[in-house]
Amino acid sequence: MSDQPRVEIYTKADCPYCEKAKDLFDSKDIDYVEYNVTGDEERFEEMIERADGRKTAPEVFIDDELIGGWDDTSALEETGELDAKLGIADDTEDEVVEHRKLIIAGTGIAGLTAAIYAGRANNDPLVIEGDEPGGQLTLTTDVANYPGFPEGIGGPELVNNMKEQAKQFGADLKNGIIDSVERLEQGSPLLENGPGAGTDDTRPFRVELTNGDVYTADALIAASGASARTLGIPGEDELMGYGLSTCATCDGAFFRGEDMLVVGGGDAAMEEATFLTKFADTVYIAHRREEFRAEDYWIDRVEEKVEDGDIEIMKNTELVEVHGSQEAGVDHVTLVRNEKGHPTDRLDDPETEEFDFDVGAVFLAIGHTPNTEYLEGTGVKMDDEGYLRTMGGAGGGQTETDVPGIFGAGDVVDYHYQQAVTAAGMGSKAALDADEYLEDLERAQSAGEAEAAAADD
C-alpha cells in the first residue's frame, strides 16, 4: 500500500516477543522492514541509538517515530492508537461485528487445544489472541516434557503447530484484546434485534475488544493465561527494557559478558538462569527462601552449572532496588538477606543484611498474575488473586464457572500445576463442556420455537 506508513522492526534471533510483534503487523496486512541485529554489531548500535539507548528487542518504528518494544506496541494496540498511527482506524462504535456460537479468549496451550476440539465439534470458535499471543510457552526455548517429543520442541514451534491445527478444524484466530464481557439479559436490543436473538433461555454474551469491536456469543471459554509479575521496587519502571527484563530468551544475548541476576525460585527462574549461562560471565540466582519451588529436573540442571562455576545461588535473599540509568543500563542492585528467609519481612531484624551487588542485567521470574480483569462484570467468582473458580470434581462440567456459558481453562484457573500438558487437558475439557452447553441451548431454542409454532396454530 503506497499510502501506508513506513514500519520498521528491529529483531533478533530466538526472540519470541519479536515474533509477536511481526505477527501483529502481519494480522493487520501491514508491510514492514525487519532488521535482525543478531551478529550485526553496526545494526545493533543503530537500534540502540534510535531507541534512546534501549538494548532489548523488538524495537518498532512507525514513520521514524519510536513506538518501543512489544509491551509498548501491545499497549497501543489495546487502546486502538496503533491502528490510528497506521491509518486503519475504524470509527464505527458499538456495532456488533458478528455473532459466534463460541468465543475463546487466549491462544496459549489451553486456548488452542480448546479451539481444536471446538472446531472439530463444528462450534465455529472465534479465538481472540490477547496481548500475549501464544501465551507463556512462546518464551520457552526448550519444552522437554510435552508428550510425543522425545527430543523436545521449542515453545514457539509447538504453539504455531497448534495454531495451524486449530485453523485446519475451522477455528478463526483474531488479533485483539478483550476489554470486557457482559451478560445480555432479556430486553437488551442486542438480544431482541441482533444476531444473538433467541428464546428465554438464551442469554448470550457481549464481548468488546479494546479496539472497539463488539461480538456476541452463546458461550465463552476463558483461557487468557497469566502475565509476568514485577516487584514494584525502586528503579523497576525506569530501567525495564534497559537491563531489567522479564524474558531471558528475549534479552539475554544483549548483555553478553555481564554478570546477571535472576530473581525467583521456580521452574521459570531455573530455566532462565540455565539459559543465561550461554551469555553471562556469572549468573546469580536470588531466592527469598531456603528451598526452591522448582521441579528436581531444573534444580539438577542448575546444580550442574553451579559445579561448573557458571551459576551462584543466593538463598534467603531478595531484590529491593535496581540502580542505573537508561543511558548506561543497570549498574548494580540492592539486596537484603536473612538466614531465616523472606528478608523483606524482617527488615527490622538486626540479622538482616542489606548490601549492594554489581550486575549488568536483571531478570525477574517471580510468577504470574491471571488475566481475568475483563470478566469482572460477568459475576464469575474468583479467588483473592484473580484465579477463576470452576466446578471441578468428577464427571462433566468440571470447567464450568458459576455463570452458565462461561468456562475456564489453563493458567486463569490453575495456580498449582501450571504445565503445558495440564493446560492442554483443561482446554479439551472446556471445549467438551462448552459443546454440551451449546447442545442444550440449541435443544431449548428448538423446543421454544416448536411451542411458538403450536401456539400460532
Secondary structure as the mmCIF struct_conf table of DSSP 4:
data_model
#
loop_
_struct_conf.conf_type_id
_struct_conf.id
_struct_conf.beg_label_comp_id
_struct_conf.beg_label_asym_id
_struct_conf.beg_label_seq_id
_struct_conf.end_label_comp_id
_struct_conf.end_label_asym_id
_struct_conf.end_label_seq_id
TURN_TY1_P TURN_TY1_P1 SER A 2 ASP A 3
BEND BEND1 GLN A 4 GLN A 4
HELX_LH_PP_P HELX_LH_PP_P1 PRO A 5 ARG A 6
STRN STRN1 VAL A 7 THR A 11
TURN_TY1_P TURN_TY1_P2 ALA A 13 ASP A 14
HELX_RH_AL_P HELX_RH_AL_P1 PRO A 16 SER A 27
TURN_TY1_P TURN_TY1_P3 LYS A 28 ASP A 29
STRN STRN2 VAL A 33 ASN A 36
TURN_TY1_P TURN_TY1_P4 THR A 38 GLY A 39
HELX_RH_AL_P HELX_RH_AL_P2 GLU A 41 ARG A 50
TURN_TY1_P TURN_TY1_P5 ALA A 51 GLY A 53
BEND BEND2 ALA A 57 ALA A 57
STRN STRN3 GLU A 59 ILE A 62
TURN_TY1_P TURN_TY1_P6 ASP A 63 ASP A 64
STRN STRN4 GLU A 65 GLY A 68
BEND BEND3 GLY A 69 GLY A 69
HELX_RH_AL_P HELX_RH_AL_P3 TRP A 70 THR A 79
TURN_TY1_P TURN_TY1_P7 GLY A 80 GLY A 80
HELX_RH_AL_P HELX_RH_AL_P4 GLU A 81 LEU A 86
TURN_TY1_P TURN_TY1_P8 GLY A 87 GLY A 87
BEND BEND4 ASP A 94 ASP A 94
STRN STRN5 VAL A 96 ALA A 105
BEND BEND5 GLY A 108 GLY A 108
HELX_RH_AL_P HELX_RH_AL_P5 ILE A 109 ARG A 120
TURN_TY1_P TURN_TY1_P9 ALA A 121 ASN A 122
STRN STRN6 PRO A 125 ILE A 128
BEND BEND6 ASP A 131 GLU A 132
TURN_TY1_P TURN_TY1_P10 PRO A 133 GLY A 134
HELX_RH_3T_P HELX_RH_3T_P1 GLN A 136 LEU A 139
BEND BEND7 THR A 141 THR A 141
STRN STRN7 VAL A 143 VAL A 143
BEND BEND8 ASN A 145 TYR A 146
TURN_TY1_P TURN_TY1_P11 PRO A 147 GLY A 148
TURN_TY1_P TURN_TY1_P12 PRO A 150 GLU A 151
STRN STRN8 ILE A 153 ILE A 153
HELX_RH_AL_P HELX_RH_AL_P6 GLY A 155 GLN A 168
TURN_TY1_P TURN_TY1_P13 PHE A 169 GLY A 170
STRN STRN9 ASP A 172 LYS A 174
STRN STRN10 ILE A 178 ARG A 183
HELX_LH_PP_P HELX_LH_PP_P2 LEU A 184 GLU A 185
TURN_TY1_P TURN_TY1_P14 GLN A 186 GLY A 187
HELX_RH_AL_P HELX_RH_AL_P7 PRO A 189 ASN A 193
BEND BEND9 GLY A 194 GLY A 194
TURN_TY1_P TURN_TY1_P15 PRO A 195 GLY A 196
TURN_TY1_P TURN_TY1_P16 ASP A 200 ASP A 201
STRN STRN11 PHE A 205 LEU A 209
TURN_TY1_P TURN_TY1_P17 THR A 210 ASN A 211
BEND BEND10 GLY A 212 GLY A 212
STRN STRN12 VAL A 214 ALA A 222
STRN STRN13 ALA A 226 ALA A 228
TURN_TY1_P TURN_TY1_P18 PRO A 234 GLY A 235
HELX_RH_AL_P HELX_RH_AL_P8 GLU A 236 LEU A 239
STRN STRN14 MET A 240 MET A 240
TURN_TY1_P TURN_TY1_P19 GLY A 241 GLY A 243
STRN STRN15 LEU A 244 SER A 245
BEND BEND11 THR A 246 THR A 246
HELX_RH_AL_P HELX_RH_AL_P9 ALA A 248 ASP A 251
HELX_RH_3T_P HELX_RH_3T_P2 GLY A 252 PHE A 255
TURN_TY1_P TURN_TY1_P20 ARG A 256 GLY A 257
BEND BEND12 GLU A 258 GLU A 258
STRN STRN16 MET A 260 VAL A 263
BEND BEND13 GLY A 266 GLY A 266
HELX_RH_AL_P HELX_RH_AL_P10 ASP A 267 LEU A 276
TURN_TY1_P TURN_TY1_P21 THR A 277 PHE A 279
BEND BEND14 ASP A 281 ASP A 281
STRN STRN17 VAL A 283 ALA A 286
BEND BEND15 ARG A 288 GLU A 291
BEND BEND16 ALA A 294 ALA A 294
HELX_RH_AL_P HELX_RH_AL_P11 ASP A 296 GLU A 307
TURN_TY1_P TURN_TY1_P22 ASP A 308 GLY A 309
BEND BEND17 ASP A 310 ASP A 310
STRN STRN18 ILE A 311 MET A 314
TURN_TY1_P TURN_TY1_P23 LYS A 315 ASN A 316
STRN STRN19 THR A 317 SER A 325
TURN_TY1_P TURN_TY1_P24 GLN A 326 ALA A 328
STRN STRN20 GLY A 329 ARG A 337
TURN_TY1_P TURN_TY1_P25 GLU A 339 LYS A 340
BEND BEND18 GLY A 341 GLY A 341
HELX_RH_3T_P HELX_RH_3T_P3 PRO A 343 ARG A 346
TURN_TY1_P TURN_TY1_P26 LEU A 347 ASP A 348
BEND BEND19 ASP A 349 ASP A 349
TURN_TY1_P TURN_TY1_P27 PRO A 350 GLU A 351
STRN STRN21 GLU A 353 ASP A 358
BEND BEND20 GLY A 360 GLY A 360
STRN STRN22 ALA A 361 LEU A 364
STRN STRN23 HIS A 368 PRO A 370
HELX_RH_3T_P HELX_RH_3T_P4 GLU A 373 LEU A 375
TURN_TY1_P TURN_TY1_P28 GLU A 376 GLY A 379
STRN STRN24 MET A 382 MET A 382
TURN_TY1_P TURN_TY1_P29 ASP A 384 GLU A 385
BEND BEND21 GLY A 386 GLY A 386
HELX_LH_PP_P HELX_LH_PP_P3 TYR A 387 TYR A 387
STRN STRN25 LEU A 388 LEU A 388
HELX_LH_PP_P HELX_LH_PP_P4 ARG A 389 ARG A 389
BEND BEND22 GLY A 393 GLY A 396
TURN_TY1_P TURN_TY1_P30 GLN A 398 THR A 399
STRN STRN26 GLU A 400 GLU A 400
BEND BEND23 ASP A 402 VAL A 403
TURN_TY1_P TURN_TY1_P31 PRO A 404 GLY A 405
STRN STRN27 ILE A 406 GLY A 408
HELX_RH_3T_P HELX_RH_3T_P5 GLY A 410 VAL A 412
TURN_TY1_P TURN_TY1_P32 VAL A 413 VAL A 413
BEND BEND24 TYR A 415 HIS A 416
HELX_RH_AL_P HELX_RH_AL_P12 ALA A 420 ASP A 456
#
